[in-house]
Amino acid sequence: MAQIKLQIEVNKGKKGIPLSKLESLIEDMRRFLASVGEDIELIEPTDWVALDFKNGSLGFVSEYPYDAALKKLNDFNGAIIALAKSEFPPSIRRSTANAFFDIADRLEYGESAGFVVFDKDGNAVPAEVTKETATQARLITVLPYRRSQGSVQGKIHSLYKESKPHPFFHLRELSTGYLVKCVYQVSEYPEIVKALALVEQVIHVRGTVVYHTRNRDIDHIDIQQIKLVEPYDFEDVERFLRSDGA
């Protein structure tokens, strides 16, 4: 389990902050955190708390007060880092991204806001946001990624069980011959081991398919289920033909 938190600092280098700007920023932040909490499926997505206030410019930490799965921490951190780069991450809705860019819109030209996320070991990963962050992002008219439920069938080509932040394997899809990146959870590893025991083992992978909007190529699949496909032999074919002619 992990702790999700986000450190924010605005009006850097200045004394205090106008109350009107403070009110708008806090409301934008509250709306964004609630929205991203829904996207990554936190149990209580609106239950964020503020702590560790800094005197001078506006600086504090927004923390989700309950333990969360490591995947949700990684999705949250990845979304913040991507948004700071004016990107639309696949783990959140566009409306959530726009709520983040509303925060950037509150900044003056030439002003920046600092955001810091923390990995599972508490290490800080900083990012900086300016008004231009929102301007650049809103020039994008098409989401770079979309998500849908789907499945593929094929054979495991290569396994990367030590990959960070998530282990994955490449599946050689039967119908196209393409390699598809399949991200799995540790709980699914026993089924992968079974599949690797037979060179010709075919597996059926089902989950959330993340694909590129423009060319519809699959970026990766977040696996929800792995099923080993039973092989057919000559006797199976004979039984099928006999039942067809009966």
C-alpha positions as CSV (number, residue, x, y, z in Angstrom):
1,M,0.0,0.0,0.0
2,A,1.1,3.6,-0.5
3,Q,0.3,7.2,0.5
4,I,-0.8,9.6,-2.3
5,K,0.1,13.3,-1.8
6,L,0.8,16.4,-3.8
7,Q,2.8,19.3,-2.7
8,I,1.9,22.7,-4.2
9,E,3.6,26.1,-4.1
10,V,2.3,29.2,-5.8
11,N,3.2,32.9,-5.6
12,K,6.8,31.8,-5.2
13,G,9.1,34.6,-3.9
14,K,6.2,36.8,-2.9
15,K,4.7,37.6,0.4
16,G,1.2,36.2,0.8
17,I,-1.4,35.9,-1.9
18,P,-4.6,37.9,-2.7
19,L,-7.6,36.3,-1.1
20,S,-9.5,36.3,-4.4
21,K,-6.7,34.3,-6.0
22,L,-6.4,32.0,-3.0
23,E,-10.1,31.2,-3.1
24,S,-10.0,30.4,-6.8
25,L,-6.9,28.3,-6.6
26,I,-8.2,26.2,-3.6
27,E,-11.5,25.6,-5.4
28,D,-9.7,24.6,-8.6
29,M,-7.4,22.3,-6.7
30,R,-10.3,20.7,-4.7
31,R,-12.2,20.0,-8.0
32,F,-9.2,18.6,-9.7
33,L,-8.2,16.2,-6.9
34,A,-11.8,14.9,-6.5
35,S,-11.9,14.3,-10.3
36,V,-8.6,12.6,-10.5
37,G,-9.6,10.5,-7.4
38,E,-12.6,9.2,-9.3
39,D,-10.4,8.5,-12.4
40,I,-8.0,6.3,-10.5
41,E,-10.9,4.8,-8.5
42,L,-10.0,5.9,-4.9
43,I,-12.6,4.7,-2.4
44,E,-13.3,8.2,-1.2
45,P,-12.2,10.5,-4.0
46,T,-13.2,13.7,-2.4
47,D,-11.6,13.1,1.1
48,W,-8.4,15.1,0.6
49,V,-6.8,17.0,3.4
50,A,-4.4,20.0,3.4
51,L,-1.4,20.0,5.7
52,D,2.2,21.3,6.1
53,F,1.4,24.9,5.3
54,K,4.4,27.1,4.4
55,N,4.6,30.8,5.4
56,G,5.3,33.4,2.7
57,S,4.1,32.2,-0.6
58,L,1.2,29.8,-0.7
59,G,2.7,26.3,-0.1
60,F,1.0,23.2,1.3
61,V,0.5,19.5,0.8
62,S,-2.7,17.9,-0.3
63,E,-2.9,14.3,1.0
64,Y,-5.3,11.4,0.4
65,P,-5.8,10.3,4.0
66,Y,-6.2,6.6,3.3
67,D,-3.8,3.9,2.1
68,A,-4.0,3.3,-1.7
69,A,-2.7,0.5,-4.0
70,L,0.7,1.1,-5.5
71,K,-0.9,1.2,-9.0
72,K,-3.1,4.1,-8.0
73,L,-0.1,6.0,-6.6
74,N,1.7,5.4,-9.9
75,D,-1.3,6.5,-12.0
76,F,-1.7,9.6,-9.9
77,N,2.0,10.6,-10.0
78,G,2.2,9.8,-13.8
79,A,-0.8,12.0,-14.4
80,I,0.6,15.0,-12.6
81,I,4.0,14.7,-14.4
82,A,2.3,14.3,-17.8
83,L,-0.1,17.3,-17.1
84,A,2.9,19.5,-16.2
85,K,4.2,18.7,-19.7
86,S,0.9,19.9,-21.2
87,E,0.0,16.2,-22.0
88,F,-3.3,14.4,-21.6
89,P,-2.4,11.2,-19.7
90,P,-4.5,8.0,-20.5
91,S,-5.3,7.3,-16.9
92,I,-7.6,10.4,-16.5
93,R,-10.5,12.0,-18.3
94,R,-10.1,15.1,-20.4
95,S,-12.4,17.0,-18.0
96,T,-10.0,16.1,-15.2
97,A,-7.0,17.4,-17.2
98,N,-8.9,20.6,-17.9
99,A,-9.5,21.0,-14.2
100,F,-5.7,20.9,-13.7
101,F,-5.2,23.4,-16.5
102,D,-7.7,25.7,-14.9
103,I,-5.2,26.0,-12.0
104,A,-2.4,27.0,-14.4
105,D,-4.8,29.6,-15.9
106,R,-4.9,31.3,-12.6
107,L,-1.2,32.1,-12.8
108,E,0.2,35.4,-14.3
109,Y,2.4,35.3,-17.3
110,G,5.9,34.8,-16.1
111,E,4.7,33.2,-12.9
112,S,5.2,29.5,-12.1
113,A,3.8,27.0,-9.7
114,G,5.7,24.1,-8.2
115,F,4.2,20.7,-7.9
116,V,5.8,17.7,-6.2
117,V,4.7,14.1,-6.1
118,F,6.2,11.3,-4.0
119,D,7.0,7.7,-5.0
120,K,6.3,4.7,-2.7
121,D,9.6,5.3,-0.9
122,G,8.8,9.0,-0.2
123,N,11.2,10.3,-2.8
124,A,10.1,13.7,-4.3
125,V,9.6,14.1,-8.0
126,P,9.2,17.9,-8.8
127,A,7.4,19.5,-11.7
128,E,6.8,23.1,-12.7
129,V,3.6,24.6,-14.2
130,T,3.1,28.0,-15.9
131,K,0.2,29.7,-17.6
132,E,1.8,28.5,-20.9
133,T,1.3,24.9,-19.7
134,A,-2.5,25.3,-20.1
135,T,-2.3,27.3,-23.3
136,Q,-0.2,24.7,-25.0
137,A,-2.3,21.8,-23.8
138,R,-5.5,23.4,-25.1
139,L,-4.1,23.6,-28.6
140,I,-4.5,19.8,-28.7
141,T,-7.8,19.0,-30.2
142,V,-7.5,15.2,-30.1
143,L,-6.6,13.1,-27.1
144,P,-3.4,11.2,-27.8
145,Y,-4.7,8.1,-26.1
146,R,-8.1,6.4,-25.6
147,R,-9.1,3.5,-23.3
148,S,-11.5,0.7,-23.9
149,Q,-12.2,-2.9,-22.8
150,G,-10.8,-5.5,-25.1
151,S,-8.8,-8.6,-25.6
152,V,-6.0,-10.2,-27.7
153,Q,-4.9,-13.7,-28.2
154,G,-1.4,-14.9,-28.9
155,K,1.9,-16.3,-27.5
156,I,4.3,-14.7,-25.0
157,H,7.3,-13.4,-26.9
158,S,9.3,-11.9,-24.1
159,L,8.9,-11.2,-20.3
160,Y,10.1,-8.2,-18.3
161,K,9.3,-9.1,-14.8
162,E,11.7,-6.6,-13.2
163,S,10.5,-3.6,-15.3
164,K,9.5,-0.4,-13.3
165,P,7.0,0.9,-12.5
166,H,5.1,-2.2,-13.8
167,P,6.2,-5.6,-15.0
168,F,5.0,-6.6,-18.5
169,F,5.4,-9.0,-21.3
170,H,5.2,-8.8,-25.1
171,L,2.5,-10.9,-26.7
172,R,2.8,-12.0,-30.3
173,E,-0.7,-11.6,-31.5
174,L,-1.9,-14.6,-33.6
175,S,-4.1,-12.6,-36.1
176,T,-1.5,-9.9,-37.0
177,G,1.8,-11.1,-35.8
178,Y,2.3,-7.7,-34.0
179,L,3.9,-7.5,-30.5
180,V,1.5,-6.1,-27.9
181,K,2.7,-4.8,-24.6
182,C,0.8,-6.4,-21.7
183,V,1.1,-4.9,-18.2
184,Y,0.3,-7.4,-15.4
185,Q,0.0,-7.4,-11.7
186,V,2.1,-9.7,-9.4
187,S,-1.1,-11.8,-8.7
188,E,-1.2,-12.8,-12.4
189,Y,2.4,-14.1,-12.5
190,P,1.5,-17.8,-11.8
191,E,-0.6,-17.9,-15.0
192,I,2.3,-16.4,-16.9
193,V,4.6,-19.1,-15.6
194,K,2.1,-21.8,-16.7
195,A,2.0,-20.2,-20.2
196,L,5.8,-20.2,-20.4
197,A,6.0,-23.9,-19.6
198,L,4.9,-24.8,-23.1
199,V,6.6,-23.2,-26.1
200,E,3.4,-23.2,-28.2
201,Q,1.0,-22.2,-25.4
202,V,-1.6,-19.7,-26.6
203,I,-3.1,-17.3,-24.1
204,H,-6.2,-15.0,-24.1
205,V,-5.5,-11.7,-22.5
206,R,-8.4,-9.4,-21.4
207,G,-8.3,-5.9,-19.9
208,T,-8.1,-2.2,-20.5
209,V,-6.7,-1.5,-24.0
210,V,-4.9,1.9,-24.3
211,Y,-4.4,2.8,-27.9
212,H,-3.2,5.8,-29.9
213,T,-6.1,7.9,-31.2
214,R,-4.6,8.9,-34.5
215,N,-3.4,5.5,-35.9
216,R,-5.4,3.2,-33.5
217,D,-2.2,1.2,-32.7
218,I,-2.3,-0.4,-29.3
219,D,0.1,1.3,-26.8
220,H,-0.4,-1.4,-24.1
221,I,-3.0,-3.5,-22.3
222,D,-3.6,-3.3,-18.5
223,I,-4.4,-7.0,-17.9
224,Q,-7.5,-8.0,-15.8
225,Q,-7.6,-11.6,-16.8
226,I,-5.2,-14.2,-18.4
227,K,-6.6,-17.5,-19.7
228,L,-4.6,-20.3,-21.1
229,V,-6.2,-21.6,-24.4
230,E,-6.6,-25.4,-24.5
231,P,-4.7,-26.8,-27.6
232,Y,-6.7,-28.8,-30.2
233,D,-5.3,-32.1,-31.4
234,F,-6.4,-34.5,-34.3
235,E,-8.9,-36.3,-32.0
236,D,-10.6,-33.0,-31.3
237,V,-11.0,-32.3,-35.0
238,E,-12.4,-35.8,-35.6
239,R,-14.9,-35.4,-32.8
240,F,-16.0,-32.1,-34.3
241,L,-16.4,-33.5,-37.7
242,R,-18.4,-36.5,-36.4
243,S,-20.7,-34.3,-34.4
244,D,-21.3,-32.1,-37.4
245,G,-22.4,-35.0,-39.6
246,A,-24.7,-36.6,-37.0
